[in-house]
Amino acid sequence: MRYLLDEQLDQVVAASMAPIASKSDDEFLHILAVARPGTPDDEIPRLCRERDVDCLATANVRDFGARKFYYQALLAEDLHVAVLRPGKVKFYEEEQLSLLSRSYRAIRSVVVSAENPQLMACTPSGVRSRSIDELVEEFDRGQRLP
Amino acid sequence: MGPFLTLAWPQRGPRIVLISERQSAERQKADACAHRGDLGKDGRIARAAVAAPDSISSHFLTWWPSTLGDMKEEQRRLIDLGAGVFTVSEVCRVLQPTMTPRKVHYWLDTGLLSAPVRWGSRGHPTLLSYRQLLEIRTVQNLRDELEFSLPKVRGALEWILEHLFAEVWTDLHFAKGVDGSLVAQSGDEQMVVPGGQGVLEGTLPELNDRVAETRRAWEEQAFVVPDHEYIVSNARVLAGAPTIRGTRIDTAVIAGFSEADTYTQETLQEIGSIYPWLEREAIVDALEFEGISPAA
């Protein structure tokens, strides 16, 4: 299983996750290792397909707002999306690594077992996932992801 | 213009309300609602408004079943990747400091802007596209900087916003006709702009500059945020969220490293160590865009 780390995350996080992920034959790639800075959203699905990436790990420090609809569009391209949400801490590389490594097993479990692409909100208190259909229902009910 | 019909389908069952003839702006909003629709969690129409033609019942029966399937698909995937999507508060954040949610909602509600991706309701934000962001920016520029009087030039402005993004008007610019009318030109195309008499000749150079600027931003799907040379809203990067130019790093992430709305040299060094490819000036610009000032 392969994970692609988005540009907001430090490249050192991908390298640091490698020994942990290798135990499960997983791999973490940083987007800057495979593409230029500022890669457009619409090129990411192709990038992931070419490198057999299953899940994009990205970060969002604010409310989801309209970003949720952007994530929904990524899900529609058959890509799992894990969004790291650090809360109020400064998102230094050690915090990024801490949150991702703590969430890794749960993310992996969702990716392995899900029949459809999932949006995962990864916070210090855990990982919550939504399928595209559940997101649609959430939009209709006006609820927010944690 | 005929009367209006509002269909409400809450949990308790359907409700049909006939509304008398309204002003043109309200009709546009109703049309947009009808196009969009709202689906309840059981897949039925929760609320919609349609312009009613001759017979309420015949229109209702023919419109509902054929539209329902399309709307379901539309809601599954509201935007395409690269198209950009914004809430009203996000638009105001990009177009700070003079833009307010109240202005945006007023321009939307009165039909000056094109219909949003999705109208908001309780608990649901109104969603706007990159095109609407540019429409709002254009109105903001003309109103605040060129001091256009919206009531006087509203008709012309509506025409401009409708044609500014069309393929046929790639080189849209304006001139005054002999009778004082406003004439739109692009290549071989030429047209008198309805309601353009109120546009003063002296403002045409600036109007043409603004229109060309917006057109460029539309074609490039990105524009530099005013007064922040390193910050862009790029429809193709993080769906248009303000980012540092040439990266996928949003200004909100950078702001997360500051403390109590101020930054120090140490903050800049820390951010620079995490994102070594960012120029120091770009980091400072991102922080200041987020309203974070240097510590005294």
Interface residues (C-beta under 8 A of the other chain):
Chain A: D6 E7 Q8 D10 I31 P37 G38 T39 P40 D41 D42 I44 P45 A59 N60 V61 R62 G65 A66 R67 F69 Y70 Q72 A73 L74 A76 E77 P86 K90 F91 Y92 E93 I132 D133 V136 E137 F139 D140 R141 G142 Q143
Chain B: D38 L39 G40 K41 A46 Q75 R76 R77 L78 I79 D80 L81 G82 A83 V85 F86 T87 S89 E90 S121 R122 G123 H124 P125 L127 N234 R236 V237 L238 A239 A241 T243 R245 G246 T247 R248 I249 D250 A252 V253 A255 G256 F257 E270 I274 Y275 W277
